[in-house]
């Protein structure tokens, strides 16, 4: 993946930056191909994806937009923990606030992926959450907006708190992103937003940051509201006939620029800033290359006085994963054969395999498989390799399989042909 020249946005008056696809599970009801087609029909030339807490639809969305002549903006509506992502607590009845994040470039996209992964691995509590600590660490290349009424800034106004408290929260985000990459977000779907929007606009003015208008898109057209309502009932375990249940406004569809101009009539800058953000976001993904995962060898795992009898080159010239793989194979000789002083045929086969594996950059692949197989054995989980990998000496010495390839005349080339 690599950044290339900026992709220009053709003349338009509005860009949807807050959009949930069907990858916002049981919440969004926009199929990506239909979403892109509708955007084009409405005369808009850029579109964002901002699914709840996940990046599942990013690549499909990117490719569909490019194929449809729409500039893709990859984003995420993140869940922010009230305090640390490690704390399983609620404040004011909330376990997470919303924050809209949009990738400006490749670095921002990679940071979105990192934040999304951390939210599931370290911050999950009802929902996948991040916090301001990791946002500071991985905030480069990202544009942030204060999000909907579920955002931390708007939440303070909703609770009847003073401007000073909302301003303090907003200043925290401002310190992370700076005045050019942090925006106060306004929406117009329900009466509560009508009450809060003037305060949000005043706050943006006090902070000297942009005000941006969005439509919290959850379904494609106004006619889809009932279908989306049924989806929400499935999500919450309720019936359509239940009176006291969560109901989404009818306005959460992909509106035209003209409709958004009417909705945001009191905030003209909020319209213009959608286009400003669209121009700021220029992500180029290169799918012509394939990237294999890399095994990060812990520094203390390589033996200080490592000796590799079969290695034809200086140990110092080896990459860390190649060196560690050879070290594990040396240990495996003793484990499998009772000694490292094995017959020459075993040494020759091992060196032949290692030469090809290292040449093709597959050392990390073997180490990753070894790592999870090793974990499985240590935790009484049945594990065993199958397929052509069983015919490798390296796999045998690592314990990935229990078949000696020399004993049964198994060919390494069935797994990895050096001529391919």
C-alpha positions in Angstrom: 0.0 0.0 0.0 1.3 3.4 -0.8 0.1 7.0 -1.0 0.0 8.5 -4.5 -1.1 11.8 -5.9 -4.2 13.4 -4.3 -7.6 12.4 -5.8 -9.5 15.6 -6.7 -13.1 16.0 -5.6 -15.3 17.3 -8.4 -17.6 20.3 -7.7 -20.3 19.5 -5.1 -21.8 21.2 -2.1 -21.9 18.4 0.5 -20.2 15.2 1.5 -21.7 12.6 3.8 -19.1 11.9 6.5 -21.1 9.9 9.0 -22.4 6.8 7.3 -23.1 3.3 8.7 -23.2 0.3 6.3 -24.5 -3.2 7.0 -21.1 -3.8 8.6 -22.5 -1.9 11.7 -24.1 -5.2 12.7 -27.9 -5.0 13.3 -27.6 -1.2 13.2 -26.7 -0.1 9.8 -28.8 -1.1 6.8 -26.9 0.4 3.8 -25.5 -2.2 1.4 -22.2 -0.8 0.0 -23.0 -1.2 -3.7 -26.4 0.5 -3.3 -24.8 3.2 -1.2 -22.3 4.1 -3.8 -24.8 4.1 -6.6 -27.2 6.3 -4.6 -24.4 8.8 -3.8 -23.6 9.1 -7.5 -27.3 9.6 -8.4 -27.6 12.4 -5.8 -24.7 14.3 -7.5 -22.1 13.8 -4.7 -18.5 12.9 -5.5 -17.1 11.7 -2.2 -18.4 9.5 0.6 -17.3 8.3 4.0 -17.8 5.0 5.8 -17.9 5.2 9.6 -19.1 2.0 11.0 -19.5 1.5 14.7 -16.3 0.3 16.3 -15.1 -1.8 13.3 -13.3 -1.6 10.0 -14.9 -4.7 8.4 -16.3 -2.9 5.4 -13.3 -0.6 4.6 -11.8 -2.5 1.7 -15.1 -3.4 0.0 -16.2 0.2 0.4 -12.9 1.6 -1.0 -13.1 -0.7 -4.1 -16.8 0.0 -4.7 -16.3 3.7 -4.5 -13.3 3.7 -6.9 -15.3 1.5 -9.3 -18.3 3.9 -9.1 -16.3 7.1 -9.5 -16.7 8.2 -5.9 -13.9 9.4 -3.7 -13.7 7.0 -0.7 -13.1 8.3 2.8 -12.3 5.6 5.3 -13.5 6.2 8.8 -14.6 4.7 12.0 -17.1 5.8 14.6 -15.1 4.8 17.6 -16.4 4.1 21.1 -14.4 6.1 23.7 -14.1 4.8 27.3 -15.1 7.4 29.9 -11.7 6.8 31.6 -9.2 4.2 30.7 -10.0 1.5 28.2 -9.0 -1.0 30.8 -11.6 0.2 33.3 -14.9 -1.6 33.2 -17.0 1.2 34.6 -19.9 3.5 33.6 -20.2 7.2 34.2 -23.5 8.9 34.0 -24.9 5.5 32.9 -22.5 5.5 29.9 -19.8 2.9 29.3 -18.7 4.6 26.0 -19.0 7.8 24.1 -18.8 8.2 20.3 -16.0 9.9 18.3 -15.9 10.1 14.6 -12.4 9.4 13.0 -11.5 9.8 9.3 -8.3 8.7 7.6 -6.5 11.5 5.8 -3.8 9.2 4.3 -2.2 5.8 4.6 -0.7 6.5 8.0 -4.2 7.5 9.3 -5.7 4.3 7.8 -3.1 2.1 9.4 -3.8 3.9 12.7 -7.5 3.3 12.4 -6.8 -0.4 12.0 -4.6 -0.3 15.1 -7.2 1.5 17.1 -9.9 -0.8 16.1 -7.8 -3.9 17.0 -6.9 -2.4 20.4 -10.6 -1.6 21.1 -11.4 -5.3 20.9 -8.3 -6.7 22.5 -7.9 -4.3 25.4 -11.0 -2.1 25.7 -14.0 -4.3 25.2 -16.8 -3.7 27.7 -20.2 -4.1 26.1 -18.6 -2.5 23.0 -15.1 -2.3 21.6 -13.6 0.9 23.2 -10.5 3.0 23.0 -9.4 5.9 25.2 -7.5 9.1 24.9 -4.2 7.4 25.7 -4.1 5.3 22.6 -5.7 8.1 20.6 -2.7 10.3 21.4 -0.4 7.5 20.3 -2.2 6.7 17.1 -3.8 10.0 16.2 -1.5 10.9 13.3 -3.2 11.1 9.9 -6.6 11.2 11.4 -9.4 13.8 11.4 -11.8 13.7 14.4 -15.2 15.1 14.9 -17.2 15.3 18.2 -19.8 12.9 16.7 -23.5 12.7 17.5 -25.4 13.3 20.7 -23.6 10.1 21.9 -20.3 12.0 21.7 -18.6 13.1 24.9 -18.9 16.8 24.1 -22.6 16.8 23.3 -23.3 14.5 26.2 -22.2 17.3 28.6 -24.7 19.7 27.1 -27.4 17.0 27.2 -26.8 16.6 30.9 -27.4 20.3 31.4 -23.8 21.1 32.2 -22.2 24.4 31.6 -20.2 25.4 28.6 -17.0 25.2 30.6 -17.3 21.5 31.1 -18.0 20.7 27.5 -15.2 23.0 26.5 -12.8 21.1 28.8 -13.6 17.9 27.0 -13.3 19.4 23.6 -10.0 20.9 24.4 -8.6 17.5 25.2 -9.4 16.3 21.7 -8.2 19.6 20.3 -4.8 19.0 22.0 -4.6 15.6 20.3 -5.6 16.6 16.8 -5.0 20.4 16.6 -7.4 23.0 15.2 -7.1 21.8 11.6 -8.0 18.2 12.3 -10.7 18.5 15.0 -14.3 19.6 14.2 -17.4 20.1 16.3 -20.2 18.1 14.7 -23.9 19.1 14.4 -26.9 17.1 13.2 -30.6 17.8 12.7 -32.8 14.8 13.2 -34.6 15.3 16.5 -35.6 18.1 18.8 -32.8 17.4 21.3 -30.3 18.3 18.6 -32.1 21.6 17.9 -31.5 22.5 21.6 -27.8 21.5 21.6 -26.7 22.7 18.2 -26.5 26.4 19.1 -24.3 25.5 22.1 -22.1 23.3 19.9 -21.7 26.1 17.3 -20.8 28.5 20.1 -18.2 26.1 21.4 -16.7 25.7 18.0 -16.4 29.5 17.8 -14.8 29.7 21.3 -12.2 27.0 20.4 -11.5 28.4 16.9 -12.3 25.1 15.2 -14.6 24.2 12.3 -18.2 23.2 12.6 -19.2 20.3 10.4 -22.7 19.0 9.6 -23.6 15.4 9.1 -26.6 13.2 8.7 -26.2 10.1 10.8 -26.9 7.7 7.9 -28.2 4.3 8.9 -30.4 3.4 5.9 -30.5 4.3 2.2 -33.8 6.0 1.6 -36.7 7.3 3.7 -38.8 4.4 2.6 -36.2 2.0 4.2 -37.1 3.3 7.7 -39.5 0.5 8.5 -37.1 -2.2 7.4 -34.4 -0.6 9.6 -36.9 -0.5 12.5 -37.3 -4.2 12.1 -33.5 -4.6 12.2 -33.3 -2.7 15.4 -36.0 -4.9 17.0 -33.9 -7.9 16.1 -30.9 -6.2 17.7 -32.7 -5.3 20.9 -34.9 -8.4 21.2 -38.1 -6.3 21.0 -41.3 -6.3 18.9 -42.5 -3.7 16.4 -45.7 -3.5 18.5 -43.7 -2.7 21.7 -44.3 0.9 22.7 -41.4 1.7 25.0 -38.5 0.7 22.8 -35.6 2.3 21.0 -36.8 3.9 17.8 -34.5 5.7 15.3 -35.6 8.9 13.6 -37.0 8.7 10.1 -34.3 11.2 9.0 -31.3 8.9 9.1 -31.1 8.2 5.4 -28.7 9.3 2.6 -30.0 12.8 2.0 -29.3 14.9 -1.1 -27.1 18.1 -0.9 -30.3 20.1 -1.2 -31.9 18.4 1.7 -28.8 18.8 3.8 -28.7 22.5 2.9 -32.2 22.9 4.3 -31.4 20.9 7.4 -28.2 22.9 8.1 -29.7 26.3 7.1 -28.5 27.9 10.3 -25.0 26.6 9.9 -23.7 27.3 6.4 -20.1 26.7 7.4 -21.1 23.2 8.5 -21.9 22.4 4.9 -18.7 23.8 3.5 -16.6 22.0 6.0 -17.8 18.6 4.7 -16.1 19.5 1.4 -13.1 20.8 3.2 -12.7 17.5 5.0 -13.3 15.6 1.8 -10.4 17.5 0.2 -8.2 16.8 3.2 -8.7 13.0 3.0 -6.6 11.4 0.3 -6.1 7.7 0.9 -4.6 5.5 -1.8 -4.4 1.7 -1.3 -2.3 -0.5 -3.5 -3.7 -4.0 -3.8 -1.2 -5.1 -6.4 1.1 -6.4 -3.7 0.8 -9.1 -1.1 2.1 -8.7 2.5 2.9 -11.7 4.6 2.7 -11.4 8.4 6.0 -10.8 10.2 7.0 -12.7 13.4 8.6 -10.3 15.9 11.3 -12.3 17.7 11.7 -11.2 21.3 15.2 -9.9 21.9 15.9 -12.4 24.6 15.0 -15.4 22.5 18.1 -15.5 20.4 20.9 -17.4 22.1 24.0 -15.1 22.6 26.4 -17.8 21.6 24.3 -19.3 18.9 26.0 -21.8 16.7 24.4 -23.2 13.6 26.5 -26.0 12.1 24.5 -26.2 8.9 24.4 -22.5 8.2 26.5 -21.6 5.2 26.7 -17.9 5.9 27.7 -15.8 9.0 25.0 -15.8 11.7 25.2 -12.0 11.9 24.0 -11.6 8.3 20.8 -13.5 9.0 17.5 -11.7 9.6 16.0 -12.2 13.0 13.2 -14.5 11.9 15.6 -16.6 9.8 18.1 -16.9 12.7 15.4 -17.8 15.2 13.9 -20.5 12.9 17.3 -22.0 12.5 17.8 -22.0 16.2 14.5 -23.8 16.8 15.4 -26.4 14.2 18.7 -27.0 15.9 16.8 -27.6 19.1 14.4 -29.8 17.2 17.2 -32.1 16.0 18.1 -33.0 19.6 14.4 -33.4 20.4 13.5 -35.6 17.4 16.7 -37.6 17.0 18.2 -37.5 20.5 21.2 -35.6 19.3 22.3 -32.7 17.1 25.0 -34.9 15.6 22.6 -36.5 13.1 23.4 -38.2 9.8 24.4 -36.0 6.9 21.2 -36.8 5.0 19.1 -35.1 7.7 21.5 -32.1 7.7 21.3 -31.8 4.0 17.6 -31.9 3.9 17.3 -29.3 6.7 19.7 -26.9 5.0 17.9 -27.4 1.6 14.6 -26.5 3.1 15.9 -23.6 5.2 17.6 -22.1 2.2 14.4 -22.1 0.2 12.2 -20.9 3.1 14.6 -18.0 3.9 15.0 -17.1 0.2 11.2 -16.9 -0.2 10.7 -15.0 3.1 8.6 -17.7 4.7 10.5 -17.9 8.0 7.9 -15.8 9.8 5.2 -18.0 8.5 6.7 -21.1 10.0 7.3 -19.2 13.3 3.7 -18.0 13.5 2.4 -21.6 13.0 4.9 -22.9 15.5 3.8 -20.2 18.0 0.1 -21.1 18.0 0.8 -24.9 17.8 3.2 -24.5 20.8 0.5 -22.6 22.7 -2.1 -25.2 21.9 0.1 -28.0 23.2 1.0 -26.1 26.4 -2.8 -25.6 27.0 -4.0 -29.1 26.4 -5.6 -28.1 23.1 -5.4 -30.9 20.4 -3.4 -29.7 17.4 -1.8 -31.2 14.3 -0.9 -30.0 10.8 -2.2 -31.5 7.7 -1.5 -31.2 4.0 1.8 -30.8 2.1 3.4 -29.0 5.1 3.6 -32.4 6.8 6.3 -33.4 4.3 8.8 -30.8 5.6 11.8 -31.4 7.8 11.4 -28.0 9.3 7.8 -28.8 10.2 8.9 -32.0 11.8 11.6 -30.4 13.9 9.3 -27.6 15.0 6.7 -30.1 16.1 4.1 -29.0 13.6 3.7 -32.6 12.5 4.9 -36.0 13.6 6.1 -37.5 10.4 9.8 -37.8 9.5 9.9 -36.9 5.8 13.1 -38.9 5.2 11.6 -42.1 6.6 8.6 -41.9 4.3 10.4 -40.2 1.3 8.1 -37.2 1.4 9.0 -34.3 -0.9 9.5 -30.8 0.3 8.6 -29.5 -3.2 5.0 -30.5 -2.7 4.8 -27.7 -0.1 7.2 -25.1 -1.6 8.6 -25.5 -5.1 11.8 -23.4 -5.4 11.1 -22.8 -9.1 7.7 -21.1 -8.4 
